[in-house]
Amino acid sequence: MLRPELFQVVAADDYKVKLYYDNGRIKLYDCRWILSQKGVFDKIKSVDNFKNLCTIMNGTLAWDISGCRDPYNCIDICPDTVYDESEEIKNEFRT
């Protein structure tokens, strides 16, 4: 089974990211684990960087740390991990 395509991400102050998929699902991925990591993750530990650099690159949740949309100079999370470990939330637009 093919994984749905991620088409929008919205990062929040609590280090969670709302994920919008092309199958109509909306999921919430908790990124608070990043706060305990070292190395490359230091660049997105400030809530401003976490929110402002959050995007989709390489088909998954990512942070554009170079500011150049360089798919090799970003922090990205395995798309299967993001999809499988995120919590499905109610689509506020469905009836």
Secondary structure, 3 states (H helix, E strand, C coil): CCCCCEEEEEECCCCEEEEEECCCCEEEEECHHHHHCCHHHHHHCCHHHHHHCEEEECCEEEECCCCCCCCCCCEECCHHHHHHHCEEECCCCCC
